């Protein structure tokens, strides 16, 4: 049996949730192959999994990490974007034909779904944003309405063109991506909420006390974990701000700061109560050992924190409507506080942290954690893929 994974390569989240599935399949002697691009390539290479590099595709970003919709529309422009997309489809067709998979698993990429449809190979789509939403600013209203129409009519058909759509999120009332899942009724029969895909379940790790000893973290003060992920330019602006803030942070906190660069040095740079890592390979150990997480509002990070029972201070990427919706929902559920990037400073960050520690958020998260851990996205995704492959085998 062979399974072909084709996750979006922008940022690390899409590749990051496909890798645990691939590992599960490898344990069952099922052959796997990855196709991705940009940041995703480094992540797959670090995991030493079979890889083919796809033509890159993406969007323009401003210096502050904001998505630049105007520049994206101009550069590369509709013609070159269409040409790159066709190159991606052609590359996927060639690689799929060589690998001969029993099923294709696409994470938030349209080209592999179209390629496998042309080749009449079963396909599964994993995603947490059904609709691309342009910010509702006055000068974007026409573009926003047009994008909504294109998404629902064209992209929606592509996402649901396969045999199943798997959403790695919790069922209601804990669904984080609820603001990004405007799914028309005609498509819903193929869509299934399966729970987050975790490479490490919290119950499979040692206790928090044991982990603190192992990681040489203090027992007598709060540990703050700041794993910053996302596309390089989106996270660079935030890491610069946080770096300055953390260097001046009160000694009563211990901070572990990860810059999110796969294949980079894993030895930390130490400044008093601050550890700066280019890459943390044992992310889930720090997640379980910490008291609070500071991060972007990526879907994967939020759902992981909920599974590990950790409160969050979220700084969503400006104009990134998926992250803004995620952050809003997390705050509504009472598991996070939100800070706008333009208002982020030491005083504001400490204020939000204090609100979390002085209120009942950590206690409430114990109840939420017990509820959400019932949903095992990794097992559900693996089972669905194998069942589909067996039907065609």
N, C-alpha and C positions, 0 to 999 in steps of 0.2 A: 504494500500500500504506500502511496506517495501523496504528500500534501504540500501545496505551493502557497506560501504566505507572501502577500504584497501589501505591507503597511505603508501609510503615508510617512515620508521621511522628514517632514518639517517638525522640529522638536523631537522629543524622545518618547512621548506618551504612547503613540500608536505602536511603535516597534516594541516598547516596553511591555505592552500587554499581550503581544503576539509571542514573545519569547517564552514565557511560562507554558503556553499551550504547546509550542514546539517541543519543549523539554519533556512534557508529559507524553507526547506522541513518540518521541525518541525512546522513552522508557519501554514503550510497547513495540519496539523495533519497526516503527513506521518512519520512512524516509521523508525528510523535509528539505525545502529550498526557500530562500528568502529573495525577494526583489524589492529594493528600496533606493533612496537617494538622499542627498544632503546629510543632515546630522544623523539620520537613521543608519547610514553606512558604517560610521564609527562604532555605533552601538552593537550592530550585528557582528562586526569584525572582532570587537572585544569579547563577545560571547562565543567566538570561534564556530559559528554556524555557517553552513553553505550559503553563498551569496552571489547574486548577480546585480550589477549596478544599473539602475534605470535612469533615463534622461531626467534631469532635475526640473521641477516646476514649483513655483511659489508666488510670493507677493512682495511688494516693496514695503520697507519699514522706515519710519522716521528715526531720528537720533534718540528720542525718548522711548523707543519701543512701540510707539503707536503704529498700527497698520495704516499705510498711506494709500487710500483707495484711489485718489486722483492719479498718483504716479503709477500705480499698478495698472490702471486703465490705459495709461499712455505708454509705459515701459514695463514689460515688453510689448504691450498693445495687443489688440484682439487677433491680428494676423499671426504674429509670432507665437502668441499663447496657443492658438489653434494648431499651429505647426508643431510646437513642442508636444502638445497633447496627442497629436497623431503619431509623433515619433515614439511616445510612450506606449501607445497601443500596439504599434508595430514591434517594438522591442519586447513587449509582453507576449505577443503571439509567438515570436521566434523562441523565446525562452521556455514558454509553456510547451511548445511542440517538442523541444529537446528533452525536457524533464519528464513529460508524459504523466502529469499528476492525475489522481483519481478525483481530487476536489481542489478548487482554488479558494483561498480565504483572503479577501481584501479588507483591509482596515482603512476606511475613509478614503479610498482611491477608486475613481471611476474607470480608469483605463484597463485594469486587470479584469474588471467585471465585463466590460465590453469585449475584451480579447477572448476571455473564456466562453462568452456567449457565442461569438463567431465560431469558436472551435467546438461548441456544443459540449462543454465540460461543466459539471455541477459546480455551483459557486455559492459561497456564503459571504455576506457583508457584515462586518463589525463596525459600529459607529455610535457616537453619542451626540452627534449634531446632525439632525435630518435636514435642517434648513440653514443655509448661509444667510446671516442677517446683517445688513448694512446699517450703521448707526443712523438714527432718525434725527439728523441735523438738517436744517433748512436747505442747505446747498446740496444735500445728498438725497432729498425726498424722491426725486424722479428715479435716481439710480437705485434707491432702496426698493421702490415698488417694482421696478424692472427685475431686480435681482430676486425678489420674493417670487415673482411669476416664473422666472427661469428655474429656480430651485424646485418649486412644487411640481411644475409640469415636466421639466426635462430631467434634472438631477434626481428628483424623487422616483421617477421611472427607472433610472439607472440603479439607484440603491436597492430597489425592490425587484430588479430584473432577475435576481438569482433565486435560489431555493429557500433561503432564510435570511433574515436580518436580525442580528444579535446585538442588543443594547447592554453593555456591561455596567448596568446601574441597578439600584434597588427598586422594587415595586413601590407604589405609593403607600404611605405618605412620605417616604424617605428619598424619592427620586430626585437626584441632584440636577440632572439635565432636563428637567421638566419644561423649562423655558425655551429649550432648543429642539423640542420634539413635537413640532406642529405637523403631525402626520395625518394626511387625509384618510378618511374611513376606508377608501378603496385599497389602500396600501397596508392597513393594519393587520390583516390576517397573516402576513408573513413576518411580522415584527414580534420579538420576544425579549422581555427584560430578564436577564440571566444572573444579575449580581456582578460585582466587581471581579476582575481577574487579578488575583494576588499570587505572586511567585512564592511568598512566604506567609503562611497563616500565623496569626499571633500566638495561637496555642502550640505551634510547633517550635517556638523559640523559648529560651530560658526565661526566668522571671526578670522583672525590671531590675531588681537588686543584683542578680547575678550578671546581667548585661552591663550594668554600671561598673561593676568590678572588672569585668573583661575589657571594657572600653576605657577604663581609667577615668570615669566621670565621677564627680563629687556626689556624695550621698546626702549632703547637708544643705544643698541649695537647688533651686529650679534649673533644669536643663532646657535650653531653647534650641530647637533644631530648625535650621533654615535651608532646606534643599531647593534651590532655585533651578527650575527647568524651563523648557520652551525653546523656540528658535534663538540662535546665538544673539542676534541684534535685539530681540525682545527682552532677553534676560540681562544683557550687558548693562543697560541703563540702571536697572534695579540693583544689580550687584554692586555697582559703584556707590549708589546712595546708601545701601545697607552696610557696605564695608566701612564707610565713614562713621555711620551711626554706631555700629558694633564696637569700633575701636574706642568709643567714648561711653560705652554702656556701663551701668553700675556693676561693681564687683560681686554683688549678691546673686547675679545670674551667670551661668556657664553657657557659652554659645558655641554651637557646632554649625559652621557655615559651609555649605557645599555649592560650588560654582557650576556644576553640571557639565563637565567636559569628559566624555568617555575616552578611554585609552590614555588618559593623562596620569601623572604621578599621583599616587594615593597617600603619600606622606603629607601630614598637615604642616602648615605654617602656624606657629603659635605666637599669640600676643596676649600675655596675662590670662584673662578668662575667656579668650577667643581662640578657636581652632578654625583655620580656613583650609578646606580641602578643594582641590580641583575636581576630584571625583571620589564618591563614597561607594565602594563596591558592596558594603554591608548596610545598605540604606535602611532595611527593615529592623535591624538591631538598634540603630539609633532612634528609629521611629518608636519602637516599643520602650526604649530607655528614657525618652525625653518626657517633659511635662507639657510642652506647647510647641506648635509648629508655626513658623512664619514662611509664607510662600506666595507664589502666584495663585490664581484661582483655576488651575487646570483640573479637569474632571478626574483624572487618575489620582492626583495628590489628595483631593478632597475625599474621595471615596475610600482611599487607603487610610486616611486619618480617622474616618468614622469607624472603619473596621478595627482600628487599633485603639479607639477610644480617646483620641487626642484632640483637644481644642485647637483652633487655628486663628491666626490673624492673617487675613488675605489681602493682597495688593494686586487686584486684577489689572491686566494690561489695558491701558486707555484705548477706548474705541473698539476693544475686542468684545463683541457682544456676547459671544459664548461664555467667556470668563466672567463678564459682568452679570450674566444670568446665573451662572454657577454660584458666584459669590452671594448674590441676592438670596438664592434659595438656601444656601448653607447658613446664612445669617437668620433667615426666617425659621429654619429648623432649630436654631439656638445652639449650633455647634461651632460658630465662628463669629468673629468681628471683622469688619471691612474697613480698610483705609484707602482712600483715593491716592494714586501715585503722586499727584501734584501737591497733596497735603502731607506727604510722608516726611516726618522728621523724628528725632529722638523722643521729643515730648509726646507727640501723637502716638507713637508706637508703644511707649511705656504706659500711656493712658489706656489704650486698648487692652494691653496685657493685664493691667491692674483690674480692669472691668471683668476680665475672664477669671482671674484668680480669686477675686472678692465675691463673685456671684456663684450660682449653682451650676455653671456650665460643665465643669469637670464631672460632677456627680450625675448630672443629667445624661452625660455622654456614656456613663456606665450602662444605663438602661438602653440607650440607642445602640450601643455596641452589641449588646446581647441580642437585640432584635435583628440587626443587619447581618450579623455573622451567620444567620440561617441560610443566606443566599451565597452559594459557592459558584461564582462565575467561571472559574477555571474548570471545575468538573463538568459544568453544564456545556461549556463551549467544546471541550474535548469530546464529550459524548456525542454532541450534535455532529461534529466533523466526522467522527468514525462511522456513525450510523449512515451518514450521507455517502461516504466513500464505499461502504459495504453494499449499499443499494446498487451502485454502478459497477462494482467489481465482478 
